[in-house]
Amino acid sequence: MKRKFVTNLILLLFLNLLIKPFWIFGIDRTVQNVVGNESYGLYFALFNFSVILNIILDLGITNYNNRNIAQHNFLLSKHLSNIVGLKFVLAFMYALVCIIVAFIIGYDKVQIHLLLFLVLNQFLVSFTLYLRSNISALHLFRTDSLISVLDRTLMIIICGLLLYTNILGIDFSIEIFVYAQTAAYFLTTLITLAIVLAKSGKIVVRFNPSFFIVILRQSYPYALLILLMFFYHRVDSIMLERMLPDPIGKEQAGLYAQAFRLLDAVAMFGMLFAGLLLPIFSKMIKQKEDVAQMVKLSFILIFVPAIIVAISSLFYDKEIMNLLYHSSTDDSAIILGLLMTGFLGLSTTYIFGTLLTANGSMKQLNRMAFVGMVINITLNLVLIPKLQAVGSAYACLVTQLFTSLAQLFIAVYIFKLKVNWRFISHILVFVILVVMVALASKNLDNWVYGYLGLIAVSTLLAFGIRLINLKSLYQIIIFKT
């Protein structure tokens, strides 16, 4: 299992490092610079609105299906026929709820028009993720890895042509950006569906209320968890846009989006860990295998880079934001440092939260997520009027650190994991050394050399003090340990 995890993680990281930086810095960042903070801030708030209500599209089915099919492969064809029908029913409910809530909170015609396409995009994303859950549950990780970057690859091609050429003879706008996403998501869904059908054989879409009820009863704890986590991870920009007067609210949401984009970029790699680990942990738990070594290996591989990302972002926040954006401010730099520090919490969640999900420990996870949501919303209500977007960044940091520690303690208790004080001391030593390197790097005249040097030296330190053991990784890959 460790070999399967490491080899497929390498492939996933390679593909995502090849494609997603082009999307984030070449397309998404450029779009914000072209359309402006106010226009992009409106899109960002509407996008997060559609993401939060996205839970209606899924109701925990994807995570439940991944865990269930990983443990019972023979159910693929039967469940696929019924769940596809259920997904269409949920899509109708999702669209209806989005429109009703949008009218209630006062969105105008322009905003609702944009929201309708974002709703369609969310359906396509959700349906593709469900289809991919079957592929990964069958441990076809290489196929899933290729599909994971397909939508972004198509978006780079479409948006790249629109942004950098005049092939259609139209001015680029935020609406065009959303339409391009729709086209890319639609093509990705069709390709993924064809792959799943090749594995399952011909299916007949069924609308079976009895089956729907059984599946929803089993998946609703996963749905509740996703909803609560979406709230404390995505509600910030919505609250900024709604609580602050126009145009300040849209502008502050845009500033928050500048830094949040970079958090999203590194979080994508954390999600790769979770996507691989959920079916692996599920199968190991079903077969009553010891998960301790897999937990340690995966945690080291994500937490060490998280430390480097957090510290480098804190020391070079202004330089990074000034390089990427035309309208960055001191506030956007502060936001970047706070959000990237919160990535330490997110990276921990991707390991221990996934382990608890694979174990079916949903009651504990939902209690934790509910408290996290309350903390986040309360802090936003208090801090946004005073600090605006910076206040939301503080709320995000506190919430991520609290929820990650809670999941860590729950996992240690349930799985009787031993606390490795030697490993913890190595982590602390590594943090101190990276901070010292960061301080020294600031003395260089060219900040780019300082930043790259900090990343390079910190990486070498991780190997030097044997936090990441190259020999062990080599043995896992070559000797299938």
C-alpha positions as CSV (number, residue, x, y, z in Angstrom):
1,M,0.0,0.0,0.0
2,K,2.8,2.4,0.8
3,R,4.3,1.8,-2.7
4,K,1.0,2.4,-4.3
5,F,0.5,5.6,-2.4
6,V,4.0,7.0,-3.1
7,T,4.2,6.1,-6.8
8,N,0.8,7.4,-7.6
9,L,1.4,10.5,-5.5
10,I,4.5,11.2,-7.6
11,L,2.4,11.0,-10.8
12,L,-0.3,13.2,-9.4
13,L,2.1,15.8,-8.2
14,F,4.0,15.8,-11.5
15,L,0.8,16.3,-13.5
16,N,-0.6,19.0,-11.3
17,L,2.7,20.9,-11.1
18,L,2.7,20.7,-14.9
19,I,-0.8,22.0,-15.4
20,K,-2.2,23.9,-12.4
21,P,0.5,26.6,-12.0
22,F,-0.3,27.6,-15.6
23,W,-4.0,27.9,-14.7
24,I,-3.5,29.8,-11.5
25,F,-0.8,32.3,-12.5
26,G,-1.2,32.3,-16.3
27,I,-5.0,32.4,-16.5
28,D,-6.9,32.9,-13.3
29,R,-4.5,35.7,-12.0
30,T,-4.5,37.3,-15.4
31,V,-8.3,37.3,-15.5
32,Q,-8.4,39.3,-12.2
33,N,-5.8,41.7,-13.5
34,V,-7.8,42.2,-16.8
35,V,-11.3,42.6,-15.3
36,G,-10.3,44.3,-12.1
37,N,-10.8,43.6,-8.4
38,E,-14.4,44.8,-8.2
39,S,-15.6,42.6,-11.1
40,Y,-13.6,39.6,-10.0
41,G,-14.6,40.1,-6.4
42,L,-18.3,39.8,-7.4
43,Y,-17.5,36.6,-9.3
44,F,-15.5,35.2,-6.4
45,A,-18.4,35.9,-3.9
46,L,-20.9,34.3,-6.3
47,F,-18.6,31.3,-6.9
48,N,-18.3,30.7,-3.2
49,F,-22.0,31.0,-2.8
50,S,-22.5,28.3,-5.4
51,V,-19.9,26.1,-3.8
52,I,-21.5,26.3,-0.3
53,L,-24.9,25.2,-1.6
54,N,-23.1,22.6,-3.8
55,I,-23.7,20.1,-0.9
56,I,-27.2,19.7,-2.2
57,L,-25.8,18.3,-5.4
58,D,-23.9,15.6,-3.6
59,L,-25.2,15.1,0.0
60,G,-22.1,13.2,0.8
61,I,-22.6,10.6,-1.9
62,T,-19.1,11.0,-3.5
63,N,-17.2,10.3,-0.3
64,Y,-19.6,7.6,0.8
65,N,-19.3,6.0,-2.7
66,N,-15.5,6.1,-2.7
67,R,-15.3,4.4,0.6
68,N,-18.1,1.8,-0.2
69,I,-16.9,0.8,-3.7
70,A,-13.3,0.6,-2.4
71,Q,-14.5,-2.0,0.0
72,H,-17.1,-3.7,-2.3
73,N,-16.0,-3.4,-6.0
74,F,-18.8,-5.7,-7.2
75,L,-21.5,-3.0,-6.4
76,L,-20.2,-0.6,-9.1
77,S,-22.7,-1.3,-11.8
78,K,-25.7,-1.5,-9.6
79,H,-24.9,1.7,-7.7
80,L,-23.9,3.6,-10.8
81,S,-27.3,3.0,-12.5
82,N,-29.2,4.3,-9.4
83,I,-26.9,7.1,-8.3
84,V,-26.8,8.8,-11.7
85,G,-30.5,9.1,-11.5
86,L,-30.3,10.5,-8.0
87,K,-27.6,13.0,-9.1
88,F,-30.1,14.5,-11.7
89,V,-32.8,14.8,-9.0
90,L,-30.4,16.6,-6.7
91,A,-29.2,18.9,-9.5
92,F,-32.8,20.2,-10.0
93,M,-33.1,20.8,-6.2
94,Y,-29.8,22.5,-6.1
95,A,-30.6,24.9,-8.9
96,L,-34.0,25.7,-7.4
97,V,-32.5,26.4,-3.9
98,C,-29.7,28.6,-5.4
99,I,-32.2,30.8,-7.3
100,I,-34.5,31.2,-4.3
101,V,-31.7,32.1,-1.8
102,A,-30.2,34.5,-4.4
103,F,-33.5,36.4,-4.6
104,I,-33.8,36.4,-0.8
105,I,-30.4,37.9,-0.2
106,G,-30.9,40.5,-2.9
107,Y,-28.9,39.6,-5.9
108,D,-29.8,41.6,-9.0
109,K,-30.4,40.3,-12.6
110,V,-26.8,40.5,-13.7
111,Q,-25.6,38.6,-10.6
112,I,-28.3,35.9,-11.0
113,H,-27.4,35.5,-14.7
114,L,-23.8,34.8,-13.8
115,L,-24.9,32.6,-10.9
116,L,-27.0,30.4,-13.2
117,F,-23.9,29.4,-15.2
118,L,-21.9,28.9,-12.0
119,V,-24.7,26.6,-10.8
120,L,-24.4,24.6,-14.1
121,N,-20.6,24.5,-13.6
122,Q,-21.0,23.1,-10.1
123,F,-23.3,20.3,-11.3
124,L,-20.7,19.3,-13.9
125,V,-17.9,19.4,-11.4
126,S,-20.0,17.4,-8.9
127,F,-21.0,14.8,-11.4
128,T,-17.4,14.4,-12.6
129,L,-16.2,14.0,-9.0
130,Y,-18.8,11.3,-8.4
131,L,-17.6,9.5,-11.6
132,R,-14.0,9.8,-10.5
133,S,-14.8,8.4,-7.1
134,N,-15.6,5.1,-8.8
135,I,-12.3,5.2,-10.7
136,S,-10.2,5.8,-7.6
137,A,-12.3,3.3,-5.5
138,L,-11.2,0.7,-8.1
139,H,-7.6,1.8,-7.3
140,L,-7.2,3.0,-10.9
141,F,-5.1,5.9,-9.7
142,R,-3.2,6.6,-12.9
143,T,-6.4,7.1,-14.8
144,D,-7.9,9.3,-12.1
145,S,-4.7,11.3,-12.0
146,L,-5.0,12.2,-15.7
147,I,-8.7,13.1,-15.3
148,S,-7.8,15.3,-12.3
149,V,-6.0,17.8,-14.6
150,L,-8.2,17.5,-17.7
151,D,-10.6,20.3,-16.9
152,R,-7.8,22.8,-16.1
153,T,-5.9,21.7,-19.2
154,L,-9.0,22.5,-21.4
155,M,-9.6,25.8,-19.5
156,I,-6.0,26.8,-20.2
157,I,-6.4,26.2,-23.9
158,I,-9.8,28.0,-24.1
159,C,-9.0,30.9,-21.9
160,G,-5.5,31.3,-23.2
161,L,-6.9,31.8,-26.7
162,L,-9.4,34.3,-25.5
163,L,-7.0,36.2,-23.3
164,Y,-3.8,36.3,-25.4
165,T,-5.3,36.3,-28.9
166,N,-8.2,38.1,-30.6
167,I,-9.5,34.9,-32.3
168,L,-13.2,35.7,-31.5
169,G,-12.9,39.5,-31.8
170,I,-14.6,40.1,-28.4
171,D,-13.5,41.9,-25.2
172,F,-12.7,39.6,-22.4
173,S,-15.1,39.9,-19.4
174,I,-15.9,37.9,-16.3
175,E,-18.9,36.4,-18.1
176,I,-16.7,35.1,-20.9
177,F,-14.5,33.5,-18.2
178,V,-17.4,31.7,-16.7
179,Y,-18.7,30.5,-20.1
180,A,-15.2,29.1,-20.9
181,Q,-15.3,27.1,-17.6
182,T,-18.6,25.7,-18.6
183,A,-17.3,24.4,-21.9
184,A,-14.2,22.8,-20.2
185,Y,-16.2,21.1,-17.5
186,F,-18.8,19.7,-20.0
187,L,-16.1,18.0,-22.1
188,T,-14.4,16.6,-18.9
189,T,-17.7,15.1,-17.7
190,L,-18.3,13.4,-21.1
191,I,-14.8,11.9,-21.2
192,T,-15.0,10.7,-17.5
193,L,-18.4,9.2,-18.1
194,A,-17.1,7.2,-21.1
195,I,-14.2,5.8,-19.0
196,V,-16.5,4.7,-16.1
197,L,-18.9,3.1,-18.5
198,A,-16.0,1.1,-20.0
199,K,-15.3,-0.3,-16.5
200,S,-18.9,-0.9,-15.5
201,G,-20.5,-2.0,-18.7
202,K,-23.8,-0.6,-20.0
203,I,-26.1,0.9,-17.4
204,V,-29.7,1.9,-17.3
205,V,-30.4,5.2,-15.4
206,R,-33.0,4.4,-12.8
207,F,-35.1,6.7,-10.6
208,N,-35.7,4.4,-7.7
209,P,-37.0,6.3,-4.6
210,S,-36.4,3.3,-2.3
211,F,-32.7,3.1,-3.3
212,F,-32.4,6.9,-3.1
213,I,-33.6,6.8,0.5
214,V,-31.2,4.0,1.5
215,I,-28.2,5.8,-0.1
216,L,-29.1,9.2,1.4
217,R,-29.5,7.7,4.9
218,Q,-26.0,6.2,4.6
219,S,-24.4,9.3,3.0
220,Y,-26.0,12.2,5.0
221,P,-23.3,12.3,7.7
222,Y,-20.8,12.9,4.9
223,A,-23.1,15.6,3.4
224,L,-23.3,17.4,6.8
225,L,-19.5,17.3,7.2
226,I,-18.9,18.7,3.8
227,L,-21.5,21.5,4.3
228,L,-20.0,22.5,7.6
229,M,-16.5,22.5,6.2
230,F,-17.5,24.5,3.2
231,F,-19.1,27.1,5.5
232,Y,-16.0,27.7,7.5
233,H,-13.7,27.6,4.5
234,R,-15.8,29.5,1.9
235,V,-18.1,31.9,3.8
236,D,-15.5,34.6,4.3
237,S,-15.8,36.2,0.9
238,I,-19.6,36.1,0.9
239,M,-19.7,37.8,4.3
240,L,-17.3,40.5,3.1
241,E,-19.3,41.2,0.0
242,R,-22.6,41.3,1.8
243,M,-21.6,43.0,5.1
244,L,-19.6,45.9,3.7
245,P,-21.3,48.6,1.6
246,D,-20.8,48.8,-2.2
247,P,-18.2,49.1,-3.8
248,I,-16.1,48.4,-0.7
249,G,-17.5,44.9,-0.2
250,K,-16.7,43.7,-3.7
251,E,-13.3,45.3,-3.6
252,Q,-12.4,43.7,-0.3
253,A,-13.7,40.3,-1.6
254,G,-11.4,40.9,-4.5
255,L,-8.4,41.6,-2.3
256,Y,-9.2,38.5,-0.3
257,A,-9.4,36.5,-3.5
258,Q,-5.9,37.6,-4.5
259,A,-4.4,35.8,-1.5
260,F,-7.0,33.0,-1.3
261,R,-6.1,32.0,-4.8
262,L,-2.6,31.0,-3.6
263,L,-4.0,29.1,-0.6
264,D,-6.3,27.3,-3.1
265,A,-3.2,26.5,-5.2
266,V,-1.3,24.8,-2.4
267,A,-4.5,23.2,-1.1
268,M,-5.0,21.5,-4.4
269,F,-1.9,19.4,-3.6
270,G,-3.4,18.6,-0.2
271,M,-6.5,17.4,-1.9
272,L,-4.4,15.0,-4.0
273,F,-3.3,13.4,-0.8
274,A,-6.8,13.1,0.5
275,G,-8.1,11.7,-2.8
276,L,-5.4,8.9,-2.8
277,L,-5.6,8.2,0.9
278,L,-9.4,7.8,1.3
279,P,-9.7,4.5,-0.7
280,I,-6.3,3.3,0.6
281,F,-7.3,3.9,4.3
282,S,-10.7,2.5,3.7
283,K,-9.3,-0.8,2.3
284,M,-6.7,-1.0,5.1
285,I,-9.3,-0.5,7.8
286,K,-11.6,-3.1,6.2
287,Q,-8.7,-5.6,6.1
288,K,-7.7,-4.6,9.7
289,E,-4.3,-3.5,8.7
290,D,-2.2,-1.1,10.9
291,V,-2.5,2.4,9.5
292,A,0.1,4.1,11.7
293,Q,3.0,3.9,9.2
294,M,0.9,5.1,6.3
295,V,-0.4,8.0,8.5
296,K,3.2,9.0,9.4
297,L,4.5,8.7,5.8
298,S,1.7,10.8,4.3
299,F,1.8,13.4,7.1
300,I,5.5,13.9,6.7
301,L,5.2,14.3,2.9
302,I,2.6,17.0,3.2
303,F,3.5,18.8,6.5
304,V,7.1,19.5,5.7
305,P,6.3,21.4,2.4
306,A,3.5,23.1,4.4
307,I,6.0,24.5,6.8
308,I,8.2,25.8,4.0
309,V,5.2,27.4,2.2
310,A,3.9,29.1,5.4
311,I,7.3,30.6,6.5
312,S,8.3,31.7,3.0
313,S,4.9,33.4,2.5
314,L,5.2,35.2,5.8
315,F,8.7,36.5,5.0
316,Y,8.0,37.4,1.3
317,D,4.3,38.3,1.4
318,K,4.6,41.8,-0.1
319,E,7.1,40.8,-2.7
320,I,4.8,37.9,-3.9
321,M,1.7,40.0,-4.1
322,N,3.4,42.9,-5.9
323,L,4.8,40.5,-8.4
324,L,1.4,38.8,-9.1
325,Y,-1.1,41.7,-9.1
326,H,-1.4,45.2,-10.5
327,S,-3.5,46.4,-7.5
328,S,-2.0,44.6,-4.5
329,T,-1.9,46.4,-1.1
330,D,-0.3,46.0,2.3
331,D,-3.5,44.4,3.4
332,S,-3.4,41.8,0.7
333,A,0.1,40.9,1.8
334,I,-1.0,40.5,5.4
335,I,-3.9,38.3,4.2
336,L,-1.4,36.0,2.3
337,G,0.7,35.4,5.3
338,L,-2.3,34.6,7.5
339,L,-3.9,32.3,5.0
340,M,-0.7,30.4,4.2
341,T,0.0,29.9,7.9
342,G,-3.5,28.4,8.0
343,F,-2.3,25.9,5.4
344,L,-0.5,24.1,8.2
345,G,-3.9,23.3,9.7
346,L,-5.4,22.4,6.3
347,S,-2.5,20.0,5.5
348,T,-3.1,18.2,8.9
349,T,-6.8,18.0,8.0
350,Y,-6.1,16.3,4.7
351,I,-4.4,13.4,6.5
352,F,-6.3,12.9,9.8
353,G,-9.7,14.1,8.5
354,T,-9.3,11.6,5.7
355,L,-8.4,8.8,8.1
356,L,-11.4,9.5,10.3
357,T,-13.7,9.6,7.2
358,A,-12.4,6.3,6.0
359,N,-13.1,4.9,9.4
360,G,-16.7,6.2,9.4
361,S,-16.1,8.4,12.4
362,M,-18.6,10.9,11.2
363,K,-20.3,11.9,14.5
364,Q,-17.0,13.1,15.9
365,L,-16.1,14.9,12.6
366,N,-19.4,16.7,12.4
367,R,-19.2,17.9,15.9
368,M,-15.8,19.3,15.2
369,A,-16.9,20.9,12.0
370,F,-19.9,22.5,13.6
371,V,-17.8,24.1,16.3
372,G,-15.4,25.3,13.5
373,M,-18.2,26.9,11.6
374,V,-19.5,28.7,14.7
375,I,-16.0,30.0,15.4
376,N,-15.5,31.2,11.8
377,I,-18.8,33.0,11.4
378,T,-18.5,34.6,14.9
379,L,-15.0,35.9,14.2
380,N,-16.1,37.2,10.8
381,L,-19.0,39.0,12.3
382,V,-16.7,40.6,14.8
383,L,-13.7,41.3,12.7
384,I,-15.0,42.3,9.2
385,P,-16.5,45.6,10.4
386,K,-13.1,46.5,12.0
387,L,-10.5,44.9,9.8
388,Q,-12.4,44.1,6.6
389,A,-10.6,41.4,4.5
390,V,-7.7,41.1,7.0
391,G,-10.3,40.2,9.7
392,S,-11.6,37.3,7.5
393,A,-8.0,36.1,7.1
394,Y,-7.6,36.0,10.9
395,A,-10.9,34.1,11.2
396,C,-9.7,31.6,8.6
397,L,-6.4,31.1,10.4
398,V,-7.9,30.5,13.8
399,T,-10.6,28.1,12.4
400,Q,-8.1,26.0,10.4
401,L,-5.7,25.6,13.3
402,F,-8.5,24.7,15.7
403,T,-10.2,22.1,13.4
404,S,-6.9,20.5,12.5
405,L,-5.8,20.0,16.1
406,A,-9.3,18.6,17.0
407,Q,-9.0,16.0,14.2
408,L,-5.5,15.1,15.2
409,F,-6.6,14.5,18.8
410,I,-9.7,12.5,17.7
411,A,-7.6,10.3,15.4
412,V,-5.0,9.6,18.1
413,Y,-7.7,8.6,20.5
414,I,-9.7,6.4,18.1
415,F,-6.7,4.6,16.5
416,K,-4.6,4.6,19.6
417,L,-1.7,6.2,17.7
418,K,1.4,6.7,19.8
419,V,2.8,10.2,20.2
420,N,6.3,10.3,18.7
421,W,8.1,12.9,20.7
422,R,11.3,12.4,18.7
423,F,9.4,13.2,15.5
424,I,7.8,16.3,17.1
425,S,11.2,17.6,18.3
426,H,12.5,17.1,14.7
427,I,9.6,19.2,13.4
428,L,10.3,22.0,15.9
429,V,14.0,22.0,15.0
430,F,13.1,22.2,11.3
431,V,10.8,25.2,11.9
432,I,13.6,27.0,13.8
433,L,16.1,26.3,11.1
434,V,13.8,27.4,8.3
435,V,13.0,30.7,10.2
436,M,16.8,31.3,10.5
437,V,17.3,30.6,6.8
438,A,14.4,33.0,6.0
439,L,16.0,35.8,8.1
440,A,19.4,35.3,6.4
441,S,17.7,35.2,2.9
442,K,16.3,38.7,3.5
443,N,19.8,40.1,3.4
444,L,20.2,39.4,-0.3
445,D,19.7,42.4,-2.6
446,N,17.5,40.5,-5.0
447,W,14.4,39.1,-3.2
448,V,13.8,36.5,-5.9
449,Y,17.2,34.9,-5.2
450,G,16.4,35.1,-1.5
451,Y,13.0,33.5,-1.9
452,L,14.2,30.7,-4.1
453,G,17.2,30.2,-1.9
454,L,15.0,29.8,1.1
455,I,12.9,27.2,-0.6
456,A,15.9,25.3,-1.8
457,V,17.9,25.3,1.5
458,S,14.7,24.5,3.5
459,T,14.1,21.4,1.3
460,L,17.7,20.3,1.7
461,L,17.4,20.7,5.5
462,A,14.3,18.4,5.5
463,F,16.5,15.7,3.9
464,G,19.5,16.6,6.0
465,I,17.9,16.1,9.4
466,R,16.1,13.1,8.0
467,L,12.5,14.4,8.3
468,I,12.1,13.0,4.8
469,N,14.2,9.9,4.3
470,L,15.2,9.4,0.7
471,K,16.5,5.9,1.3
472,S,13.1,4.8,2.8
473,L,11.2,6.3,-0.1
474,Y,13.5,4.6,-2.6
475,Q,13.0,1.2,-0.8
476,I,9.2,1.7,-0.9
477,I,9.2,2.4,-4.6
478,I,11.8,-0.2,-5.7
479,F,11.2,-3.0,-3.3
480,K,7.4,-2.6,-2.9
481,T,7.5,-2.2,0.9
